[in-house]
Amino acid sequence: MSLTPPPIDRPLLPQAQPGEPRLPAEPRISSRQLLGDAKEVLIEHRGAVYRLRETSLGKLILTK
């Protein structure tokens, strides 16, 4: 089972109709880019440190 998401070859949001404002697509980062070969990483955010880890079932848990 591969944990890498399939490549996206289309916009995440539908195309705006002429005259409608277009919303930006949210950035997407694969968990492999964050974790690499590790099972957990520390993420610093606004002075606090969080732990992102992958469980044995392949789920992600973020804790402070």
Buried (B, 14 or more C-beta within 10 A) or exposed (E): EEEEEEEEEEEEEEEEEEEEEEEEEEEEEEBEEEBEEEEEBEEEEEEEEEEBBBEEEEEEEEEE
